[in-house]
Amino acid sequence: MQRLKPWLTWVLVVALSFSAAASFVRPALATGTSRAIDENQRRLEQIRHQIDQAYDSIARKRQIESQTLRTLNQLERQLAQTKRELAQYEQQLRQTEAEIVVAQTELAAAEHNLALRSSYLDTRLRTLYKHGSVSYLEVLFQSSSFSDFLQRARLLKLIIASDVRLLEEVKEQRREVATKKDQLEAKRATVAGLAEQTRVKQASVQAQTQQTQNYARQIQTDIAREQEALEEMEMMAEALIAVIRELQEQQRKELGLAQNKSDLVFQYPTDSRWVTSGFGMRFHPIVKRWKLHTGIDYGISSGKPIYAVEKGVVLYADWIAGYGLTVILDHGADVSTLYAHCSDILVKEGEVVAKGQIIAKVGNTGYSTGPHLHFEVRDGGTPVNPQHWLP
C-alpha cells in the first residue's frame, strides 16, 4: 500500500486526472453536481488527512517496535549469558564443597595422627621422667660390651629425635590441611556470593525481558489495529474517488467538455511555431543531466499571449516548483494540458475557458533559461508528445 501524497503538483494532478484535481476545482456554476463534488471532496480531504496521520503513527510505532525488538534481543542474550555464568558458579560451588569434604577428612586424619604421635612421645617422655636417668643408664649399662653400649646410646638418641621430628611433621601437615580448608571455605563463600549476585541479576533481566516482550506485543497489536483501520480508510478514499469521478464526468457533460478523445481538436497554444526543445530525453540545461522532457518548448517573447488549445476547466492556476506560474486545463476524456513559466495568469481555478481564449502570458518563471512556453499534454495522467495532438 502506497501512501497518498498531497496533490499540489502537476504530476499528481494529471496522474489522477480530474478526480485528483477536485481539490482545486471551484466551478463557476454552483450546480447541484458541483456542490456534490465539493462535499465529497471535503470528505475525501478529511479521510486523506486521517490516512496521513495513520501512516505517521504506524511509522512511529514501527520505529518503536524495531527499537524494542533490538532491546529484547539484547536482553535475551544477556539472560543467556547470566544463565551460563550461574551454571559455572554453581559448578564451582559444588566442586569447592567436594574439596572441602576431602579437606575435612584429611584434617581429621592429620589430627588423629598428631594425637597418636603426641601420645607416643608423651609416653616415652613420661617413662624417662618417671625412671629418671637411672632407667636410661640401666638401658645403657645392660650392654654386653662397650660397642653395644655405644650402639644403644645412639639408638635411644635416634628414637627420641625421630619421635620429635615425626611430631613436628604431623603438626606441619595439620597446619597445611587446616590452611587449605580455610582457603576452601573462603572460596566457597566468594563463589556463593557471586552465584547469589548472578541469581539476582538473572531475575532482574528476566523481569525486564518479560516487560519488553509485553510492550513489543502491545506495539504490534496497535500496529495491526491501525493498519486495519488504514485499509478501511483507503477503501473509503477509493470509493469516494470513484464517486467523485462519476460526478465530475457528469459535470463535464454539463459544462460541455469532450466525452471522447476524438472530440478534441487542439489549436496551437502560442502564435510561435519555433520549437526550441521537443518531447523526449534531453540533457537538462538546469540540472545538467539527461532526463525526460515531458512537453515541448516554444521560443517566444515575454508577454505574448498563451491560448487554451481546447475548451476546458481550469484545474490549477498558480505557482508550481520548477514550472513557475502554471495553468492546468482539463478538457474531458481524461486529457489535460499544462502551460508553464508564465509571466501572468489571466484565469482562475474552476473557470470554464473557450478554445482559443487567452489564459496567460509568456514568461520566464520557475526553472527557465529564457522566455518561452513549456506546453504539456497528459493522457490519463501519462505525458504524451504534444505534437501528436496539434495541427
Rosetta blueprint (number, residue, H / E / L):
1 M L
2 Q L
3 R L
4 L L
5 K L
6 P L
7 W L
8 L L
9 T L
10 W H
11 V H
12 L H
13 V H
14 V H
15 A H
16 L L
17 S H
18 F H
19 S H
20 A H
21 A H
22 A H
23 S H
24 F L
25 V L
26 R L
27 P L
28 A L
29 L L
30 A L
31 T L
32 G H
33 T H
34 S H
35 R H
36 A H
37 I H
38 D H
39 E H
40 N H
41 Q H
42 R H
43 R H
44 L H
45 E H
46 Q H
47 I H
48 R H
49 H H
50 Q H
51 I H
52 D H
53 Q H
54 A H
55 Y H
56 D H
57 S H
58 I H
59 A H
60 R H
61 K H
62 R H
63 Q H
64 I H
65 E H
66 S H
67 Q H
68 T H
69 L H
70 R H
71 T H
72 L H
73 N H
74 Q H
75 L H
76 E H
77 R H
78 Q H
79 L H
80 A H
81 Q H
82 T H
83 K H
84 R H
85 E H
86 L H
87 A H
88 Q H
89 Y H
90 E H
91 Q H
92 Q H
93 L H
94 R H
95 Q H
96 T H
97 E H
98 A H
99 E H
100 I H
101 V H
102 V H
103 A H
104 Q H
105 T H
106 E H
107 L H
108 A H
109 A H
110 A H
111 E H
112 H H
113 N H
114 L H
115 A H
116 L H
117 R H
118 S H
119 S H
120 Y H
121 L H
122 D H
123 T H
124 R H
125 L H
126 R H
127 T H
128 L H
129 Y H
130 K H
131 H H
132 G H
133 S H
134 V H
135 S H
136 Y H
137 L H
138 E H
139 V H
140 L H
141 F H
142 Q L
143 S L
144 S L
145 S L
146 F H
147 S H
148 D H
149 F H
150 L H
151 Q H
152 R H
153 A H
154 R H
155 L H
156 L H
157 K H
158 L H
159 I H
160 I H
161 A H
162 S H
163 D H
164 V H
165 R H
166 L H
167 L H
168 E H
169 E H
170 V H
171 K H
172 E H
173 Q H
174 R H
175 R H
176 E H
177 V H
178 A H
179 T H
180 K H
181 K H
182 D H
183 Q H
184 L H
185 E H
186 A H
187 K H
188 R H
189 A H
190 T H
191 V H
192 A H
193 G H
194 L H
195 A H
196 E H
197 Q H
198 T H
199 R H
200 V H
201 K H
202 Q H
203 A H
204 S H
205 V H
206 Q H
207 A H
208 Q H
209 T H
210 Q H
211 Q H
212 T H
213 Q H
214 N H
215 Y H
216 A H
217 R H
218 Q H
219 I H
220 Q H
221 T H
222 D H
223 I H
224 A H
225 R H
226 E H
227 Q H
228 E H
229 A H
230 L H
231 E H
232 E H
233 M H
234 E H
235 M H
236 M H
237 A H
238 E H
239 A H
240 L H
241 I H
242 A H
243 V H
244 I H
245 R H
246 E H
247 L H
248 Q H
249 E H
250 Q H
251 Q H
252 R H
253 K H
254 E H
255 L H
256 G L
257 L L
258 A E
259 Q L
260 N L
261 K H
262 S H
263 D H
264 L L
265 V L
266 F L
267 Q L
268 Y L
269 P L
270 T L
271 D L
272 S L
273 R L
274 W L
275 V E
276 T E
277 S E
278 G L
279 F L
280 G E
281 M E
282 R E
283 F E
284 H L
285 P L
286 I L
287 V L
288 K L
289 R L
290 W E
291 K E
292 L E
293 H E
294 T L
295 G L
296 I E
297 D E
298 Y E
299 G E
300 I L
301 S L
302 S L
303 G L
304 K L
305 P E
306 I E
307 Y E
308 A L
309 V L
310 E L
311 K L
312 G E
313 V E
314 V E
315 L E
316 Y E
317 A E
318 D E
319 W E
320 I E
321 A L
322 G L
323 Y L
324 G E
325 L E
326 T E
327 V E
328 I E
329 L E
330 D E
331 H L
332 G E
333 A L
334 D L
335 V E
336 S E
337 T E
338 L E
339 Y E
340 A E
341 H E
342 C E
343 S E
344 D E
345 I E
346 L L
347 V L
348 K L
349 E L
350 G L
351 E L
352 V E
353 V E
354 A L
355 K L
356 G L
357 Q L
358 I E
359 I E
360 A E
361 K E
362 V E
363 G E
364 N L
365 T L
366 G L
367 Y L
368 S L
369 T L
370 G L
371 P L
372 H E
373 L E
374 H E
375 F E
376 E E
377 V E
378 R E
379 D E
380 G L
381 G L
382 T E
383 P E
384 V E
385 N L
386 P H
387 Q H
388 H H
389 W L
390 L L
391 P L
